[in-house]
Amino acid sequence: MLTLHDFGASGNCYKVRLLLSLLRVPYNRVDVDILKDESRTEKFLTDVSLTGQVPIIIIPAGYEHMKRIPEISGITNSGDSAIEVQVGNGIQSTTLAESNAILIYLATNTPLLPSNPLEYAQVLQWLFWEQYSHQPNIATLRWWILFLNRSEDPKYLDQIVEKQRYGYEALNIMERHLETRQFFVGDRFTIADIALYAHTHCAEEGGFSIDSFPKVKAWLRRIEEKPGYIPIND
């Protein structure tokens, strides 16, 4: 069985939990409180992740990945390299880091990651964009405001204004893309939607308003109606 090292309020960790739920994949969950630097202990850095980041999945030796299936629950067609670790009774396992890399691994051979080369590349395109243009602005502001209480800190004000500008630019791009489609790639639900949903659906916690983005709001509702959907606080 897979093991997920996870911080519940993290959007990046939520991506992985949401995908696992949609795919009905059983797993063990290990809570890691990054606010208490639990991911920075010597044991964690040595045994789990060299970078001290979550999410991390531990893939046991002999784990059988999902075989391609035509339908799942009504769905139709952040970091370090993997390191080897010893767990439990000495069975060799592998760790995999970075939320979007984990999504790709878990979704391979399922309808959530297209086999068509162009659509596959388009999914990667949105995953890369999410990490470069979306997450650094929308998710970072949520982190600063919700967890670090920096909304009125003079040292952060200029950065907050800048991230708000770039965050709204990202939301505008999403709105325009969704004007003519239901989902981001091939007009079907994929891990591109999961990656973008994770931080977009709680953008208001970072001071953003999505009221001006009706296509984005409708897209959020479509995802929340998927069988197997779970909220971030689940």
N, C-alpha and C positions, 0 to 999 in steps of 0.2 A: 504494500500500500504506500502511496505517496505521503510525504510529510511536508506541510507548508509552515514555514516560519513567517509570522504575520503580525502586523500592527493594525488593529481593527479600524482605526480612523483614517488610515492611509488610502488615498485613492488608488495608488499603484497596487497595493495589496488587495484592495477590493476587486480590481480587474480579475485577478486570479481566482478569488473565491466565487465571483459571479460566473466565470466560465466553468469552473468545476461543478457548480450547481446546475447550470444549464445542460452540461454533459452528463450529469448524474454520476460523476466520478467520486468514489469514496476516498477520503484522505484523513490523515491525522493533522490536527492544527496545534501549533505551538505559538502561544502569544509572546511577543517580544516588545517590551515597552521601550521604544526608542527615546521617549522623553526622559527616561531614567538611564539612558546609555546602555541598555542591556545588550545592544548589538555591538558594543565596543569593548566588551570584556575579552580578555585574552583567550578564554575558552571558545567564545563565539567566533572570534577572528581566526582561530586555529582550526576549529572543527567544522565550521559552517560556511563562513564567507570571509574572504580576504579583505573585502572592502567595508565590511560592517554595515551592509545595507539589507533591507527587506523590501519586497518579498524574496524568499529563497525556497525552492522546492528540493527535497531530497528524493532521488529516484533510486529505489532499491535495485540491487543486481537481479537480473532476470525479470524485471517488470515488463509486462506485456502491454505495449502501447495499443490504443484503440485502433481497430480496423475500420476502414472506410464503410460508413453506413449511409443509406439514403435519407434518413430522417431522424432527428433527435428532438424530442419534446416539442413537436410542431414546427421545428426549424428545417426548412428544405434548402435542397441545393441552392532594471536600472543598474552594465557593471563588469564584474569579474568573469573570467573564463570559468568553465566548469572545472571543479577540483574533485579529486577522489578523497573520500573520507571513510573511516572505519566506524561502524555503528553497532551497538548491541553486542551480538555474539560473534563479531568479527566479519560479518558479511560485508562485502565491498559495495558501496553505494556511490552515486554521483550527485553533486549539487548543481543546480542551475539557477542563475541570478538574472536580474533585469526583468521587469514585469512583462514587457512586450516580447522578449525572447521566450519567456515561459508560455505566453499566449500562443505563440507559433508552435512550440513543442506540443502543447496539449491539444491544439486544434488540428494538427496534422492528421490527415485521413478522416476528417469529419467535414460535414457541410459548412462549418464555420470558417474554413480556410479553403478557398477555391483551388482546384487542381489545374484549371486553365492558366497557362503561363502569364498572360496579360493581367487577368484579374488577381492572380497571386501577387504580381508586382504592384498592382494598384493598392492592395491591402498593405503591403510593406510601405508604399508611399505615404499612406495616411498614418501608419504607425510611426514612421520617422518624423513626419510633420507634427504629430501629437507631442513627441518628446522634445522637439526643437522650438516650435512656435506656440503651442497650446499649454502644455503642462508647466513650463517655466514661468508663465505669467498667471494663468488662472489658478493653478494648484498652489503655486508659491504664495500668492496673496492670501489664499485661504489659510495656509500654514502660518503665515506671519500674524494674521488677524485673530484666528480662532485659537491657536495654540501658544503663540508667543506674545500676544497682546501688544502688537506694534502699531496699531492703527493710528495712534496719536503720538508716536515717538518721533520727535523732530529728525532724528538720524535716518528715519525710514521714509519720510514724507515724499521726497523727490523720487525715490525708487517705486513707491506705491503708485504715484501718478503715472510714471512710465509704464509700469506693468498693467495698470488699468487700460492705458491706451492700446498696448499690444494685445491685451486680453480681449478687448472689444473688437480689435481687428480680426482676431482668430474667430470669434463668434460670428462676425460678418461673413467671413469666408465660408463657414459652415452653413450659414443661412442661405447664401447664394447657391452653394452646391446642392442643398436639399430642396431648392425650388422646383426641380424637375424629377426628383427621385425620392423613394421612401427610405433608402439606406445608402451608405457611402460607396459601396462597390457592387456593381452588377445588379443594383436594385434588389439585393437580398441581404439578410442579416449575416454579418461576419464579425471576426474579431476586431476589425477596424472600428466598427460601431461600439464594441465593448470598451476598447481603449479610450475612445473619445467620450463615451458616456460617463465613465468613472469620475472624471473631474468636472465635466460640464453640468451634471445633474446637481452638484452641490456648489456651483459657482457663486450662488448668492451668499454663501457663508464667507466668501472672500470679498464681498462688497459689490459684486456684479449684479445687474438686473437682466433677466432674459425675457422680460415682457415685450421687448421690441423685436424679438426673434421668434415669430409664430411657427415657422417651419422647424426650428430647433426644438421648440416646446412639443410640437406634435411628434417629432422623432423620439424624444425622451419617453413620451407616453407609449409609443409603439414598443419600445424595448421593455418597459415596465409591464406590459401585457404578455410577455413571452412566458410560456410554461417553464418553471424552474427559476424564474427571477427571484432574487433576494435583495433586500436593501443593504446599504453599506453598514448599518448598525446590527445586522444579523450575525 
